[in-house]
Amino acid sequence: MGLVEFAAAKTLASSAVFLFITVLLIAAAKRTATCIALFAVQCAVITAQIVAMAFLHRSAEAFAVAAMVLLVKVIAIPYALLRILRRLKVSPAVTASTTPGQSVFIVAALMLLAFAVVQPYARAFALDSEMLAAATAIVLTGGFLMVSRKRALMQVIGLLVLENGIFLAALTTTFGMPFVIEMGIFFDLLVCVLLMGVFVFRIRETFEHVDVSRLRRLRG
Amino acid sequence: MTRALDVLQFLVLVGTAPLLSGIIGQVKARIQNRRGASVLRPYAELWKLFRKEDLIPPTASPLFRLCPVILWAATLAAAAFVPVLDTSSLLGNRGDIILLVYLLALGRFFLVQGAMDGGSSFGGMGASREAMVSTLTEAPLLLGLIAVAIVSHGTSVASIVQWTADRRLFELSSAHAFACVALVMVTIAETGRVPIDNPSTHLELTMIHEAMVLEYSGPSLALIEWASAIKLNLMLALLVALFAPWGIATSVSLPALVIAACAFLLKMTLLAVALAALESSVAKLRMYLVPEYLGMACALSVLAVVFTAFKR
């Protein structure tokens, strides 16, 4: 067994732990910029995982997918989000309805839930239960971020985290979707972030804040 | 031979404690663009304090003199659990991690007693803060250690370290990762480093440890300072032994021991530099945010314990 294959196998085996830790850190982060950076780190872990898979299965398509994840999710989207954040000129704090400590506890509970739920499925289909649990936990955390965070930009991040989870679930269960669909998803995602960016700007222009919990009345 | 080695390890841990504090101080000074005092300054300070007169406040009871001695003794006993060069240690095979945790807690208890006995209001304030922090650190510290113990099927420090040393980094589970992060957070709180307590502050509103030792002087103060240096040293050594023991001597032979000594020195120096960098880049937390911080550590350690059940 060559060194590269060994490293690839080890990357696959240990990436779930890193994903768990990034999810917890996103829940604990106090600044939006930190959340964006952590999102990029999470995507980098996923990239490493796809590259490892590509090595082990000798698939050129998977390399292409990895390159696209790197370009779109690790570089383009965080860059765009940071730009939006800078130009919005709102306070850097993540305003949440739960304190960081509570968020970490809730995310920890979601992880355990994910682990418990995934066990029978993973056993039945002989899948890596830790990876599948990580994917489920990321989906749940994304949903939790969207519910608990008040700023519009954090909800965008929540959605992206959720999408990461779905992507990861597809990757672990069926070794990724067909290449064309994968490409379509990345393109959608990029457009989605840009549109949501524009939307956040519109919210700010109309209401002079981006606090979603205060959007209660219609305004012309 | 192994017995002598165990004693040697213990003496190294106790003897190099002031040196570690000195190194951290030196690195912090360098980061702040100062030249800093010599790394041997803590030894000189201890020597100076041991030769000075021990002043006792008129309101204090005999307990006041006794507390630093008990603190020092309990910390020494705890240090005897931590393996440095090979996997065994002076008490590593006899007592377990739970005894280790509560020896530290015993020392802390008497430090708090002594601080309140001193009669100054700052002592009482520091004591109540210390009591709060220590109640909150106890759960994550114990749970983190228990998670590691469950994974390695043994509660004695020696067996845990032996188990981990036999494995490679990638073979460790997510329980280890969570326990490691939780224990690093707890170590920072437990040893009174920056986000929780500032060891070099003399601002009355924020200090914890410094407020408690305000009434102490001479040999008593020296014992307290030495004990807290040993505690920092032993907590860091424990982290190294539990989560990165590779390089530790699994058999007693000269080359293995030399490698182990070099590996230990390297790891401790790295940790000291990392701690100094952290202390220079992070602001101290408000007192009301400390429960938040330790709550996160607690969540992580609970996760670590539960994840041991899902281990493949």
Chai-1 contact restraints between the chains, C-beta under 6 A:
chainA,res_idxA,chainB,res_idxB,connection_type,confidence,min_distance_angstrom,max_distance_angstrom,comment,restraint_id
A,K10,B,F170,contact,1.0,0.0,6.0,A-B,restraint_1
A,A13,B,F170,contact,1.0,0.0,6.0,A-B,restraint_2
A,S14,B,F170,contact,1.0,0.0,6.0,A-B,restraint_3
A,V17,B,S174,contact,1.0,0.0,6.0,A-B,restraint_4
A,V17,B,A177,contact,1.0,0.0,6.0,A-B,restraint_5
A,A28,B,M296,contact,1.0,0.0,6.0,A-B,restraint_6
A,T99,B,E292,contact,1.0,0.0,6.0,A-B,restraint_7
A,G101,B,E292,contact,1.0,0.0,6.0,A-B,restraint_8
A,G101,B,G295,contact,1.0,0.0,6.0,A-B,restraint_9
A,G101,B,M296,contact,1.0,0.0,6.0,A-B,restraint_10
A,V104,B,M296,contact,1.0,0.0,6.0,A-B,restraint_11
A,V104,B,A299,contact,1.0,0.0,6.0,A-B,restraint_12
A,F105,B,A299,contact,1.0,0.0,6.0,A-B,restraint_13
A,A108,B,A299,contact,1.0,0.0,6.0,A-B,restraint_14
A,A108,B,L303,contact,1.0,0.0,6.0,A-B,restraint_15
A,L112,B,V306,contact,1.0,0.0,6.0,A-B,restraint_16
A,F115,B,F310,contact,1.0,0.0,6.0,A-B,restraint_17
